[in-house]
Amino acid sequence: MRYIERTNKIINDKYTEYVYEAFDIQNKEETSVKIPINFEDCKNFDWNIGVIYGGSGTGKTTLLKEFGSLTSDDFDEHKPLISNFDWLEPKEATFLLSAMGLASVPTWLRPFSLLSNGEQYRASLAYKVGKAKENDVILIDEFTSVVDRDVAKAMSNALGKYIRRTNKKIILASCHFDIMEWLLPDWTYSPLKGRLERASSLRQRPSIELQIFRCRYETWDIFKHHHYLTQELNKAAKSFVFLINDKPIAFIANLPMPSGTIQNAYRVSRLVVLPDFQGLEIGLDILNLLGSMYKKDNKKLYIKTSNPSLFKGMEKNTNNWKITTEHNNVEAIKRQNQKLKNEGKDNGMKLRKESIAKGYKYIGNEYKKSIDLLTFNADAWKEVAQNQISIFDVINELN
C-alpha cells in the first residue's frame, strides 16, 4: 500500500501547551497524516466518472490533486451568464448549460452574482466541464456540498448523462453518498478503505415519485420568473403543480385550442421546471402524463415551443409526440415581419416570433388510472382557501 504523508512543524504557545496537558499528547514537535493511495486499477479499464468519498478530514482533496490541479472559473460579473462561455458558439453554450441542468433561459441572461447558490454551482460546474480539453481529467472538489440534497440528485443525474454522452473523464470528491445512485460512477474510492471499487454494469437510477395537484392561478407566482417567454398566464388556463418531497418543482397550464380550428383539443400554455430540478427530464414526463390523460378524456394535447432543450427531448420521445409544424427559416420570418411594419399592418398580432419554433401533438397511450384530476368541476372548488386542491392528488412514478 502506498501512502501520501503530510508533516507539519507545530508552533508552540500557551494554547498548544494546554492541549498537551489536557489530552496527554506526546509528540509536541510535529503533526502528520497518512492517506492511503491506490488508484492503479484506473489504468486497467475504460471509465468516465470516478468519485472519491469520505467524511471531512479524510484526505479527499489531497487525493484529488494526485490527478492534477484544481481549476477555477472566471465569471465577468457584468456580463450575462451565457456570455461568459465565449469560447463556444452560442448554440453550444446553451446545450452545455442545459446539460448541467441549467436550462432556464432567464437565468442565462442574468449575471453570475444574481444567481441562486444552486444555479451558481451548476454554472461553475458547466464552466469547468466546458473548459476541459480532450484527454483532460476534470477535477471537482466538494461536489454538491452547498446544495439541497434533492437538488444534488438532479445535478448528479444531469452531469452523469453529459459526461458519458461527450465521453469525458471527471473525478469528484464528495462527503455525500446519496448522489451515487444518481451519478452512477464507474468507480469509487474511500480513503478509509484504501481501495478502488468498480461499479456493477447492472446499475439503474431510481424512480422519481412526483405528487401532482390541480392548483389555483396564484401558484404561478412561484414559477413565472423562470419562464422563457413571459410572466403572464391566462386565468382561464387549467393549471397543475408537481411536488417532490412536498417541494413545488414544476408547473404546467393548458388552454383550449382556439374555436374553429381543431375540436376537442388543448394546448400547453406554460411549462416550467424550476432550475434546481432541471436535468431529470421531468418536463417530458409531465407532458407525457397530461397528454395521456387528455387522450383518455377523448381530447388532444398540443404544444408549440422555441426551447432548444425541448426540441432535443422530443427527438427521443417520438413514441409519444409527433411533430406537426416547424418554422425554422428565421430570416424569412424577419423579412415578413418587416414587410408588415413597412405597410403599417403591424397590429401586435400579425408579427411572428423571430426564432425557430416547432409544434407537437401527443400520440402516445391513454392514461391507465383515474383522470379525476383533469375532469373535476373546478367551479365547485373556486372558494377553497388552500392553493392546492389536494383531494385530487395522483402519484406518478417516473423513470
Secondary structure, DSSP 8 states (H G I E B T S, - for coil): -EEEEEEEE----HHHHHHHHHHT----SEEEEEEEE--GGGGGS--SEEEEE-STTSSHHHHHGGG---------TTS-GGGG-TTS-HHHHHHHHHHTT---HHHHTS-GGGS-HHHHHHHHHHHHHHH--TT-EEEESSTTTTS-HHHHHHHHHHHHHHHHHTT-EEEEEES-STTHHHH--SEEEETTTTEEEE--TT-----EEEEEEEE-GGGHHHHGGG-SS-S---TTSEEEEEEETTEEEEEEEEEE--TTSSTTEEEEEEEEE-GGGTTS-HHHHHHHHHHHHHHHTT-EEEEEE--HHHHHHHHT-TTTEEEEEEE--HHHHHHHHHHHHHTT---SSS---SS-EEEEEE-S---SS--HHHHS-GGGGTT--SSB-GGG-EEEEE-
